[in-house]
Structure formats: structure tokens, C-alpha cells
Amino acid sequence: MSFAHLLKTVTHLGSPTVLLAGDFMLDSYIYGDALRISPEAPVQVLKVVDRQYCPGGAASVAADITTLEARCLCIGTVGDDNEGRRLLELLSRLNADCSGLLTVRDRPTISKQRIIGLAQHRHRQQLLRIDDECTNPYTPIQYEQLFDLFRRQLTSCDVVCLQDYNKGLLVPDFCRRLIEAARKAGKKVLVDPPLQSDYSKFTGATVITPNRKETAAAVGFPIETIDDAARAAALLHEQLQLEAVVITLDKEGAYLRTDDIDQHIPTVPRVVYDVTGAGDMMLAVLAVTLAAGCDWITALQIANIAAGLEVEKFGVATVSIDEIVNEIISRSKGKTGKIRDDWSVLLKELQLRRRQKETIVFTNGCFDVLHRGHIEYLNFCRQQGDVVVVGLNSDASVRALKGPDRPINNQHDRAAVLAALESVDYVVFFDDLDPLRLIQQIRPDVLVKGADWAQKGVVGREFVESYGGVVKLAPLVEGKSSTNIIQQIRSGQAGSRQEATPHDAE
């Protein structure tokens, strides 16, 4: 799958609506400095320095969905308590629709309180988790109320998610009713299942997304290899009459099984800080991408990227569209390099970089025989912003400017050398005698030229300044010029002192 395709998909997801039913929870984090051992018992004493609250369980999926700029309709319960009111407030801030969250008086809001010790005031270590919950089934009346709320929201949604933590809501009979109603309404049903051996209640759903441990419990054998995952996916696909099975394989990505696809979808290994919330993220991204019309492989590739970003964060964390875009761009640069033959591809990438408030710097030149003056000049460009784009004169352009015996190095070699520099983010060719047309397309925030252009007039200055951009002049580096170096090599005088000039840009 091309990076251009992934970028186009991620930036055109729109705002689909996801109907989410599941176990809504409140996660709280109490941070304390670990100062000493208690005189009362051999335990640490923590001095509380901070408290944080965030959505957990199905509420975490809702947060992920809304952060992806989609709409989330929530179906579930909260208790008539402070935790429930806090959770509703958090979800409302995220613009999640909480009208389907039923307040019940006979059970608490499910909450998980994590005690986090801080070493040297910053290094986090979870010491203890305290759960407050009731996992008994709900009353028949409550199930009917929830089903009525679910059914009324079906016509408004594009896709349905069931997030099951085995806390009493998605019991077999109720779960089957939700799946049946959704499928009759023509909606896909995505399920993130709990750790249990019997998945029969999910029969007829669209897709199920268990991890290794959950899959092993459901199929009765460990998932240690890709072949194990393939065998388990085939078994679940057939037994549960699903359109797809997605088995998440942590650092190995995921395994996808459909009627037509039987494939391992790898991912980039990450530095894992905390796996909490990775399954929630996978479900949310699959829901949003499938609702937006993505195919299975594209949806899973994007979900892999988002889940990978999530595990690099502490606790349950959301991942934004911009973060996914930035990750795709970073991978694209590693895979396809920095050289862009097609202006339109570059312009799309720069548009995405601008969405992240990055400053675009542009310069141009022939860069025929790279020397220290070029290096310092490009380092100066790097200091002016976040993204450095070098417009490189094509071979035809160099010949028109400097004569038939130039360039010494062809445009591909010159581009490859520039792309190897850390100070350069993109290299793009242009055939014109000057870079004005390219500058007008890129619309850089900063235009850089050598100080010797102060008298000659910087091409593109008026255009860049017309929309608030700035022009910066790089200082000269004494004795460095590609033209002089080439002349001295030809005359056998390489190494002698040269006149002061930054580089032969045009």
C-alpha cells in the first residue's frame, strides 16, 4: 500500500458516526513522589502531587473516535455518583453524544484508580490499581431501556462498535439482540471481545479484534507464531460466521482473515511505554476508517499506525489525525527518500506539514560540486524553520545557465547528495531558468538566498512578502564556489584560495 494512498485516506475520512455500546469506565491516576518507607509497615509513602481523570473502557474508545474527528453515539451506563458525573463531563468535553448513557442507581460507575509513583519527580511507575465495579447482569428493565436507546440511534450511525470488558452489559442474549438489530439495519458491527473462552454471542458480527491472549482463550491453543494466528483466524471466521477476523499481534502487527484475504499485516516495532488502550485504539480506528469506506487492508494499516503511536504514551491516550499523518510522512521519507520528481506530491505533503504548524523554508540552486559553503548555507536554512525544501535546477536548466559543459554531476547524483544531508527535508527538480514558478506553488514561509543576492534582487521576494512570508539572506563563506573549484580542477590548481561566495546557486 503506497504512502500517498494512506495519506489521502487519512485526510479524507470525513466525520462518520459511530454507535458505540459497551462498558464505560472512569480511569483516574494519582501521582505521588516516592519519598520514604512508612514507619507503620514496609511500604512506600507517596506524597500526592497530581490527580488526572480520563475516559476508560468503552469511554476510551469514544475519546479515540472523537479525536479522529468522527461522531460518537454512546450506549451504556454510569452510576449515580461523582465518578459517573465526572465521566459524563469528560465525554461531553470531547463532544461525544451521551444521551444513550443510562444513569443507574443500583451499581457504581466502573472506575479504575491507578497509583503512580514518581522517582526523581518524573519517572513513572504504576504501583497499584484499585477497581470499583459491579459485574452482575443488569435488570430486564434496564436491558430494555438500553436496547431502546440503541435501536433509536441505529438510523443515525454509519457503523456499530461493541466494546466488551465483561462487566455485565454485553451478556449473550443482549449482545445477540444488538448484533441482529444492527445487521438488519445494514450496519457493520465491530467487536473488541473480552478474555473468555466462549465467543458464540458474537456470531454474525462483521469483525472481531481479539489480541493474542484473548484469541488463545477462545480457540484453545497459544498464539505464538504467525501460523498460529492464521489457524486461529480461520477457525473464528468459520465458527462465528464473520466477514473478517483481526487478531492483533502487538509488535508483529495484526493478522487479517476475510473470505478473500488471508494475510499478515506487519507494523513498525515501537518503543512500548504502556500497552493500556491499544485495543481501544485499534477498534476506534477500524470503525472510523471502515465507516469512511476504506478496504480492510487500508483500514488495518492505519489502525496499526495509530495503535503503535498510542503504546508510546503513558496510560490510555488518544491519537489525532495529525499525529497519524506525521507518522505516515516520516515513514514515507524513510522508504521513498526525500527526492520528489512530482511537484503535486510535494505540495500535498507540505500541506499536511502546515496543518501541524510547521514552518516551510525554501531555497534553490544547482549544487553541482558540493562543498563546505553549501553545507553551512543549508545549515543556515535549517535554522530558519521546520521543513527545508531545496529546489534543484535540472540538468537542462543548469546547461542553459552555465553552458554545455555543466553540470559536472547529473541531477540524480546531485539530488542524492543533498538528500543525504540532515539539514534537507525535500529535494524537488525544476526546469525553469529561475525558481519563481516553483516558489509560487510552494508558497514558503521563509525564502533563503545568499547574501550576494541583496544587490541582484532575490527572485520571488515580492511574491513571498505579499502574503507575509520573509526573505533571509545567508552569510557568505569565504573562498567557496563550485564554479571556481571546477575551474581549478581543470587547470590543476585545486586547493588554492578562492573568492568569497556562498555557492553557485544559479
N, C-alpha and C positions, 0 to 999 in steps of 0.2 A: 504494500500500500504506500503510495507516494506521500511525502510530507506536504506537498501542495494540496493534495486531496484532503488530508487531515485538517490542515489549516482552514480550508474553505468550509469544511463540515462544521468545525468548532465555532467558527464565526458566523455561521448561518443557521444555528439551532433554533432561533426564534424564542418564543415563550410558550412552549406546550404546557398543558395542565396535567398534573399527576394526582390521582386519587390514592392516598396512602392510608392503609389500615394496619394497625399493629400496636405494640406495647410501647406507649410513650413514657419516657422517664426524664428525671432531672439528674444531671451529673453535677456534683459540687466538688471543688478542690480546695482543701485547706493547706496553705503553705506555711511552714514554720522553720525557723532556724534551729538546727540540732546543736544545742549549746552544751548539754551535760547529761549525765546519768542521774536518774531520780534517786534520792536517798530512801524512798519508800520501797522501791523494787528495782531490779536490774533492767530498767527500760530507759529509752531516750526521753528527754524532756524537750518539747518543741515550743518555741515562742512564736505564736501566730503572727505572721507578717502580711498575709493577704488571703482573701477568700474570693473564689471565682465560681460562677454558675454557668452552665451551658446545657443545651438540649442533648438528651441521651436516648439510646434505643431508637424507636421509630422517629422520635423528635429529632435525632441526629440526621436521619435520612431527610426529614423535612428541611432542616437547615442546609444540607447539601444541595437539595433540589432548588431552593430559592436562591442560593448563592450562584447557581448555574443560570440564573435569570429566568427560571421557569416558575410556574404557579403550582402551589401545593395545597390540596384539599385534605385535611386531616380527619381521620376516623379513629376514635379510641376513647380512653377515659383519663381523667385526672381525679385525684381525691379532693375533698372539700377541706383543704389545708393550705398552709403557707407555701408548701412546695408546689402544689398544683397551681396556685395563683402566680407564683414566680415563673413556672414553666409556661403558662399561658402568656404572660407578659413577654418572655423571651421570644416565643414563636410569633407573637403579634409584631414585635420589632422587626422580625425577618419577613414580614408580610405574608406569612403562612395563614391560610384560612382555617381558623379554629372553631368554626360554627359546628363542626361534626365531632368535637371533643365533649363527651358527656361527663358532667361532674357527678361523681357517686359518693355517697356518704358512708358506705359500709366498708371501704377499703382505702388505704393511703395511696397517695401518688407514689409510684415506684421511684425510688431515689437511690443513688449510689454516691456515697461520700468517700472521697479518697483523701488520705492524709499523706502529704508530700513533705519529706524532709529536705531542707536546703543545706548543702555543705558549702561553706565559704559564701553564703548568701545567694548562690546562683545555681549550683549543680543539683539537679532534681532527682529524687529517688522516692518512689512510692513505697510507703511503709505499711499501710493498712487500708483496707476498703470495708466500709460499713454499708450493708444493704438494708433498706427498709421496703418491704413489699408484701403483697398477698398474692399467691399464685393459684388460689382456688378459682373454679369456674364462676362466671357471673350468674346472676339470676335470669330465668327465662324472660322476664320483662325487660331487663337491661339488654339482653341479646336482641330482642325485637326492636327496641329503641335504636340500637346501633345499626341494625340491618336497614331500618327505615331511613336513617341518615345516609347510609352508604348508597342505597338504591336511588335516593333523590339526587345525589351528586354524580351518579354514573353518566347522565346525559351531558354533563359539563366537562368531562375529562377526556383526555386522549389515551391514557394508559393507566393501569391499576398496579399498585405495589402492595405486597403483603410482607411486613417485617415482623417475623415471629421469634420472640425471645422465650417462648414457653412460659408466659406469665399469666395464663388463664383466659386470654381473649380469643386467640385463634384455635379453639378446641375443634376437633374433627367436624362435627355437624355444622358449626357456624362457618368454618373455613370453606367447607364444600358449598355452602349456600352463597358465599361471596364469589367464589370462582364461577359457579354456574350462572349467577346473575350477570357477572362481568362478561363472560363469553357470549351469553345471549344478546348482550348489548353491543357485541362486536369489539370488545376491548381486550387488548393484550393484558395478561396477568403475570407479573414478575414476582417471584418468591425468594426471599432470603430466609432459609429454614433454620431451626434451632438444632442443637445437638441431641438427636434422638434416633432410635432405630427404625421407626415406622413413619414413612413419608406418604402413606397412602392418601392422607387427607388432601394432598396437593395434586392429586390426579386430575388431569385436564387443564392444568395451568399452562401458560405459554413457555415459561422458562424458570428453572430453579438454579440458585447460585451458591451451593454449599462450598465450604473450604475443605482442606484435606481431612481434618479430624471429623467434621460432620459427615463427609462422604463415606469415610471408613465405617462410621457407626451405622449408616444407612444400608451399605452394601455388604458389610460383614468381613471385609478384608482391608489391610492397610494400604494407603496410597503413598507409596514411596518412590515410584518412578512414573514417567510419562505413560508407559504402557499400562500401569495400574490405573491411571486416570482415564485412559481411553476405554479400558474394560468397564470401569465403574460408570462412565458417562453413557456407554451403550446400554448398560443394564437399567439405569434410571430412566433413560429416554424411552425404552420399551415398556418398562413396568408402569410408569406414571403417565404414559401417553402424552408426552410433552412435545412441543415444537423444538425446544432446544434445552440442552444442559450446559451450564457453565460451571466448571469446577475450578475454583481459584487455588493457585499453587504458589502463593507468596512470591519468592524471588524468581520462580520459574514462570511466572505469568499466569496463564489460565488454559484450560482445555475446553474446546467447544465441540459439541456434538449436535447436529441437526439431521434432518432427513437427507440433506445433500452435503453436509460438511462434517468431517471427522478430523479435527486439526488442533495441534498445539499452537497457541498464540503466545510467543515469548514476550518478555518485557525486559527493560533495562534494570539490572540489580541496583538497589538503593542502599544508602546508609540508613538502617532502620532505627528510629528513635523510639517509636511506640506504635504497636500494631493496632491499638484501640481505634475502632471506627473505620478500618479499611473495608470491611464487608459492607458497612452502611454506604460508603462512598461508591463502591462498585455497583450496588443496587441503584443508587440515585443516578449515576451517570448512564447506566444502561437504560433506565427508564426514560431519561430526557432525550438521549440520542435515538432510541427506537421510536419514541413518540414523534421525533422530528423527521422520521422516515429513513434513518440510517439502516444499512445492511448489518448483519450480525458481526462480521469481521471488523468493520469500521467502528461499530459501537464498542466492541470489546477492546480494540486497540486504544481508543480514547479512555475507556474505563480503566485500563491498565495504567495509563499515564497518570490519571487523577489519583488512583489508589496509591501509586508509587510516591507521589508528592505528599499524600496525606500521612504516610507512615514516617516521613521525615520530620513531622511535627509532634509536639508533646500533646498527649491526650486526644480527645475527639476534636478534630479540626476540619474546617471546610476548605475547599479548593475552588478558586474562582476561574472563570473563563480566561482571564488574562494570564493567570499562572499556567494554565494548560497551554495557551498559545505560546508563552515564553519558553516552555519546555520543548514544544514541537520545533520552534525556531532554533533552539540550542542544539537539538538532535540533528536538525537539518544541516546546520553548519558543520557538524562533525561528520555527517555522511556525504553531503554533496560539496563540502568545501565552501569557500567564500566567494567564488567567482560566479557572476551572473551574466550569461550571454543575453538573456531576455530582460529588457527593461521592465516589462509588465510584472514579471515575477518579483523583481527587486522592489518595485513600487508597492506591491501588496504586502511584502514583508515589512517595509518601512512604515506602512500604515498601521500594522499591528504593533510595531515598536512604539509608535507615537501614542497609541492607546495606553501604553504603560508609562507615559510621561517622560519618555527618553528623548534626549536632545540629539538631533541628527546633524553631523558635521560632514561637509563635502569639500574635497579638493580634487585636483586633476593634474595630469602631466603625462609625459612619455615614459619616464622612469626606465631609461634604456640600459644604462650600466649603473646598478645600484651602488651607492657609496655612503659614507658617514653623513654627508649633508642630507641625503634623503631620509636616513634613519632619524636624525634629530628633527627634521621637518615633520615627519609623520608622528613622532612622539609629541610634538607641539600640537598637532591636530587632535591627538587623543586627549590632551589636557583640556580641550575646549568643549567636550561633550561626552555623550554615552556611546554613540554609534558613529564610526568613521567610515565613510564611503569614498572610495578612490575611483574617479573617472579616468580610465586609461585610454590614451589615444591608440586606435587600431593601427596596424602596420600601414594601411593605406593613408591614414591621417598623418602619421609620422613622416612618410615619404613626401607627402605634399608640403609639409612644413620644413623639413630638413634636408631633402634631396634624395636621389635614388639609392644612395649607399647606406641609408638609415632605414629602419633601426638595425642595430647590431644583433639584438636578440628579438625573436619574433614575439608577437603579442601574447601567445600562450605561455612562453617562458617568462616573460616579464610579469604576467599576472600571477603565475605560480610563485615567484619570488616574493611579490607583495603579499600574497595570501598567507605566506609563512610567517609574516610579522604579527606579533601580538597587538600592535597598535592599529591594525587594519581589520575591519569587520566585513566589508564587502568590496569587491573589485568589479567594475562594470565597464565594458568597452563602449567607445563612441567613435564614429567615423568622421564627424564634422571637424572643421579646422579649429573651431573653438567650442567650449563646453556649454554655451548658453542654452541650447535646446534641452540638454540633459539636466541642467540646473533648473530650468523651468518645470521639468517633470518631477524632479525630486523635491523641490522647494525646501532646501536645507534650512535649519535654524541658524547654522553658522557656516559661512563660506571662508575658507582659508586659502591664502596665496602668499608667496614670498614677499619680503619687504621691498624687493626691487620693482614690484608691480605698483607701488604707490604713485610713481610718476607716469607709468604707461597706462594706468587705468585698469582696474580689475574687471574682467568680463563677468557680468552677472550682478555687479554691485547694486545697480539701481533696482533690479528686479527683487533681489533678496531683501533690501532695505524697505521696499514698498509694502511688505506685509509684516514688518517688524523684526526680520532677521538681521544678523550682524555680520560684518566682514572683519576678519582678523588677519593681520599681516605677520607672518613668521619671520623671526630674525635670520639674518644671513649667517652662513657658516663659511668662514674664510677658507679659500683655496679649494673648494669642492665644486666640480662641474663635470657632468658626463661628457659634454662636448670636448672639453679640454683633455679629459682623461683619454678619450678615444684618439684625439689628435696626437697626444704624446705617445700612446702605444704604437700608433702607426709610424711615428717618427723615431721610435726607440728611445724616448726620453721619459718613460713612465716614472713617477715618484717625485718629479720636481715640483716646485711650488707653483700653485695656480692662482688665478684671480678669484676674488671673493664673489660667490654666487650661491644661492641655496640649492638649486638643481635645475636641469633644463626641462622646465615644465611644458613649454610649447615649442 
